[in-house]
Amino acid sequence: MSESSRDGVQSWTESMSARERIRSVAETLREPRSVNWISEQADAAWSTTNEELQDLVEQGQLRRVEAGETTLYQPDYTRLLFEEIRTLIEENPREELRSELAAITEEIEGWQATYDVETWEDLEQSLADGTLASDELRERRDVIAFWRENEEDRRLIKHALELYSDVESAREQMTTVADRATS
């Protein structure tokens, strides 16, 4: 038994199959990566990694990028965007999305007032001010990270709200067609 298992914590090689680890690495890529790199990160055999990546490309979850003699892989960011928007719509009532949008806007307005800036970029520029103490620098860096995350969430929520009615209509059509087919 490994030391981590004795402590009640399993390593991911013990808790996930090689293919699950490969998918996990592939889904979180921030830049195109090679089979070798993904294989190493997933702690999986090269042949298994190559097979799984080919399957993910065929399923439309990854894109193959040719970089000279090397083949690299990256997520299909467009698909990920639409999946995230769809999840927001399916898992949240419209009013909840509106409330979250309002809360995000309120939080950003609070930071704008507190730091007398308009954007997180303006706040980032203030980090160069030589008069800030280390705790103030840390606080501002944390706020910048939260602000950027809030802006991304706000963008996704706005898209979800713009498409909410269309998705509801499509869902109703699917239900109506399914009901007719079973009657």
C-alpha positions as CSV (number, residue, x, y, z in Angstrom):
1,M,0.0,0.0,0.0
2,S,1.4,3.4,-0.9
3,E,2.0,6.1,1.7
4,S,-0.7,8.3,0.3
5,S,-3.3,5.5,0.5
6,R,-2.4,4.9,4.1
7,D,-3.1,8.6,4.8
8,G,-6.6,8.2,3.2
9,V,-5.6,10.1,0.1
10,Q,-5.2,8.4,-3.2
11,S,-3.0,9.7,-6.0
12,W,-4.7,10.3,-9.2
13,T,-3.0,7.2,-10.8
14,E,-4.8,5.1,-8.1
15,S,-8.1,6.9,-8.4
16,M,-8.4,7.4,-12.2
17,S,-7.7,5.2,-15.2
18,A,-5.0,6.3,-17.7
19,R,-7.7,7.4,-20.2
20,E,-9.4,9.5,-17.5
21,R,-6.1,11.2,-16.7
22,I,-5.4,11.8,-20.3
23,R,-8.8,13.4,-20.8
24,S,-8.4,15.5,-17.7
25,V,-5.0,16.8,-18.9
26,A,-6.3,17.4,-22.4
27,E,-9.4,19.3,-21.2
28,T,-7.4,21.7,-19.2
29,L,-4.7,22.6,-21.8
30,R,-4.1,26.4,-22.1
31,E,-1.8,26.0,-25.2
32,P,-1.3,23.3,-27.8
33,R,0.8,20.4,-26.5
34,S,2.3,17.2,-27.9
35,V,1.4,13.6,-27.2
36,N,4.7,13.3,-25.3
37,W,3.9,16.2,-23.0
38,I,0.3,15.0,-22.4
39,S,1.5,11.5,-21.8
40,E,4.0,12.6,-19.2
41,Q,1.5,14.9,-17.4
42,A,-1.1,12.1,-17.3
43,D,1.4,9.5,-16.3
44,A,0.2,7.3,-19.1
45,A,1.8,5.2,-21.9
46,W,2.5,7.1,-25.1
47,S,0.4,4.6,-27.2
48,T,-2.6,5.0,-24.8
49,T,-2.3,8.7,-24.9
50,N,-2.0,8.8,-28.7
51,E,-5.1,6.6,-29.0
52,E,-7.2,8.6,-26.6
53,L,-6.2,11.9,-28.2
54,Q,-7.2,10.6,-31.6
55,D,-10.6,9.6,-30.1
56,L,-11.0,13.1,-28.6
57,V,-10.3,14.7,-32.0
58,E,-12.8,12.4,-33.7
59,Q,-15.4,13.4,-31.0
60,G,-14.7,17.1,-31.6
61,Q,-13.4,17.7,-28.2
62,L,-9.8,18.4,-29.2
63,R,-8.3,20.0,-32.3
64,R,-5.1,18.7,-33.9
65,V,-2.6,21.5,-34.7
66,E,0.4,20.9,-37.0
67,A,3.5,22.8,-36.0
68,G,6.2,21.8,-38.5
69,E,7.1,18.2,-37.9
70,T,5.1,18.0,-34.6
71,T,1.5,17.4,-34.0
72,L,0.0,19.3,-31.1
73,Y,-3.4,19.1,-29.5
74,Q,-5.6,21.7,-27.9
75,P,-9.2,21.8,-26.7
76,D,-11.9,23.1,-29.1
77,Y,-12.4,26.4,-27.3
78,T,-15.6,27.2,-29.2
79,R,-17.2,24.0,-28.1
80,L,-16.1,24.6,-24.5
81,L,-17.6,28.1,-24.6
82,F,-21.0,26.8,-25.9
83,E,-21.0,23.9,-23.4
84,E,-20.4,26.3,-20.5
85,I,-23.2,28.6,-21.7
86,R,-25.5,25.6,-22.1
87,T,-24.7,24.4,-18.6
88,L,-25.5,27.8,-17.2
89,I,-28.9,27.8,-18.9
90,E,-29.7,24.2,-18.0
91,E,-28.7,24.5,-14.3
92,N,-29.9,28.0,-13.4
93,P,-33.2,29.7,-13.7
94,R,-33.1,33.0,-15.6
95,E,-33.7,35.0,-12.5
96,E,-30.8,33.4,-10.7
97,L,-28.5,34.4,-13.6
98,R,-29.8,37.9,-13.5
99,S,-29.2,38.1,-9.8
100,E,-25.6,36.8,-10.2
101,L,-25.0,39.3,-13.0
102,A,-26.2,42.1,-10.6
103,A,-24.0,40.8,-7.8
104,I,-20.9,40.7,-10.1
105,T,-21.6,44.3,-11.3
106,E,-22.0,45.5,-7.7
107,E,-18.7,43.9,-6.6
108,I,-16.9,45.4,-9.5
109,E,-18.4,48.8,-8.8
110,G,-17.2,48.4,-5.2
111,W,-13.6,47.8,-6.4
112,Q,-13.9,50.8,-8.7
113,A,-14.9,53.0,-5.9
114,T,-12.4,51.6,-3.3
115,Y,-9.4,51.9,-5.6
116,D,-10.6,54.9,-7.7
117,V,-10.1,53.0,-11.0
118,E,-12.3,52.0,-13.9
119,T,-10.8,48.6,-14.9
120,W,-8.7,45.8,-13.4
121,E,-5.9,47.0,-15.8
122,D,-6.0,50.4,-14.1
123,L,-5.7,48.6,-10.7
124,E,-2.8,46.6,-12.0
125,Q,-1.0,49.8,-13.0
126,S,-1.3,51.0,-9.4
127,L,0.9,48.0,-8.3
128,A,3.9,50.0,-9.6
129,D,3.2,52.7,-7.1
130,G,6.2,52.6,-4.8
131,T,4.2,53.8,-1.8
132,L,2.2,50.6,-1.4
133,A,3.0,48.2,1.5
134,S,3.4,44.5,0.8
135,D,0.0,43.6,2.3
136,E,-1.7,46.3,0.1
137,L,0.1,44.8,-3.0
138,R,-1.1,41.3,-2.1
139,E,-4.6,42.6,-1.6
140,R,-4.7,44.4,-4.9
141,R,-3.3,41.3,-6.7
142,D,-6.0,39.2,-5.2
143,V,-8.7,41.8,-6.2
144,I,-7.3,41.8,-9.8
145,A,-7.6,38.0,-10.0
146,F,-11.2,38.1,-8.7
147,W,-12.0,41.0,-11.0
148,R,-10.8,39.2,-14.0
149,E,-12.7,36.1,-13.0
150,N,-15.8,38.2,-12.5
151,E,-15.5,39.7,-15.9
152,E,-15.2,36.3,-17.5
153,D,-18.3,35.0,-15.5
154,R,-20.2,38.2,-16.4
155,R,-19.4,37.6,-20.1
156,L,-20.7,34.0,-19.9
157,I,-23.8,34.9,-18.0
158,K,-24.6,37.7,-20.5
159,H,-24.3,35.1,-23.4
160,A,-26.5,32.7,-21.4
161,L,-29.2,35.3,-20.9
162,E,-29.1,36.3,-24.5
163,L,-29.6,32.7,-25.6
164,Y,-31.9,31.6,-22.8
165,S,-35.2,32.0,-24.7
166,D,-33.8,30.2,-27.8
167,V,-32.6,27.3,-25.7
168,E,-35.9,27.0,-23.9
169,S,-37.8,27.0,-27.2
170,A,-35.5,24.3,-28.6
171,R,-36.0,22.2,-25.5
172,E,-39.8,22.6,-25.7
173,Q,-39.7,21.6,-29.4
174,M,-37.7,18.5,-28.5
175,T,-40.2,17.6,-25.8
176,T,-43.1,18.1,-28.1
177,V,-41.5,15.9,-30.8
178,A,-40.7,13.2,-28.3
179,D,-44.2,13.3,-26.9
180,R,-45.7,12.9,-30.4
181,A,-43.3,10.0,-31.1
182,T,-44.4,8.1,-28.0
183,S,-48.1,8.7,-28.4
